[in-house]
Amino acid sequence: MSHSATSPSALHDVPALGAMTARDRARRTGGRILPLMGAPVLPMPEHVREAVRQAMDQPDPRDSRGLPELRAAIAAELSPGVDPERRLLVTNGAMHGLSLALRTLLAPGDEVIVPTPAYFFDGAIRESGATPKYVPSHSGWTFDLDGMAAAVTSRSRAVLLCNPVNPTGYLPDAETVAAVVGLAARHGLFVVSDDSWQHFVFDGRRHHPVEALAETWPHLITVTSLSKYYALATWRLGYVLAPPAVVDAMERRLQWEAVCCGAIPQHAAAAALTGPREWLDRALSTYQRKRDLVCAGVEASGLPAPVRPGGGAFLLADCARLGDTPDAIDRALLRNGIATIRGTDLHAPESHVRITFGAAEPVLEELVGALSQACRES
């Protein structure tokens, strides 16, 4: 029996990304929405602009792994021991890198252990044919290591993390990262870590990458965006650091779906990585103060004090006071110009929402006032 072109077997039902549905709900309000953001949005400095101008007149090298000069700059940023030829693949952003990695590592029937709350990993896991096994974190959003161990089955293939965790801002310490890698080693699992917010850490703490444990267990993959610290969101670039065999397989997959990433964005990224950093560090230095402003403001508004993020540019706020359902909470916030991502889209408690605090401080002060107004209305 033949199938029509519009039958479910022909059209795979992929849900919309939670961040995009939040954007669409905000647009439908018709009112002013506060320009909240996570990553800094900065004017490109002259050395990046000059690199782009020169790149526009150069032939397209079509290097599927990424421009050699960009991979060399990334390797120098990571560690002197990282081989840029064998272990790095440039991608169209971290989400693209994550999708490539999961579709390369996983097969239908595999399971992936994911501590929650978690970023939008569900679609990438399911597109690979695998199934996510979600493990709720403890209060304070710390990983439940015993729960993760209990989630391992004969079908487990990988553990998937954010570090720092988007949306909670939880920053795992060195012992926790080692425990996750140790769990993977005992059961023969890959560890895939999204380290896109690795530069955004607070209170004198450090980011501890899984890659630091590669000599203990080599089956480690790091996915990273260049949109965050490097302020390259409009260029859509990221990279994957992985064992050579995984990079080889991912490159072949990338060739079939995109051939290569755009050369001009890669020249911009190479200039950002190798040039002066003052323009980036000035923006980064404001984030701890912004975090403190918003954390204090959430509590002062009448909502419960949030768990203070150790990293990232976001927090989860308990907004149960504003409504009985996620939709009611969303409407209460949007009436006051606050667009958030619902906890239900992040495998978080349904009363919670993700709030980002990367905007300018006057905008964040407006945010605090709007939260207070929403609480008064409730």
Secondary structure, DSSP 8 states (H G I E B T S, - for coil): ----TTSTTTS------HHHHHHHHHHHH-S------SS------HHHHHHHHHHTTS-----TT--HHHHHHHHHHH-TT--TTTSEEEESSHHHHHHHHHHHH--TT-EEEEEES--S-HHHHHHTT-EEEEEE--TTS---HHHHHHT--TTEEEEEEESS-TTT-----HHHHHHHHHHHHHHT-EEEEE-TTTT-B-TT-----GGGGTTT---EEEEEESSSTT--GGG--EEEE--HHHHHHHHHHHHHHHSS--HHHHHHHHHHHHS--HHHHHHHTTHHHHHHHHHHHHHHHTS------SBSSEEEEE-GGG-SSHHHHHHHHHHTT---EEGGGGTS-TTEEEEE--S-HHHHHHHHHHHHHHHHH-
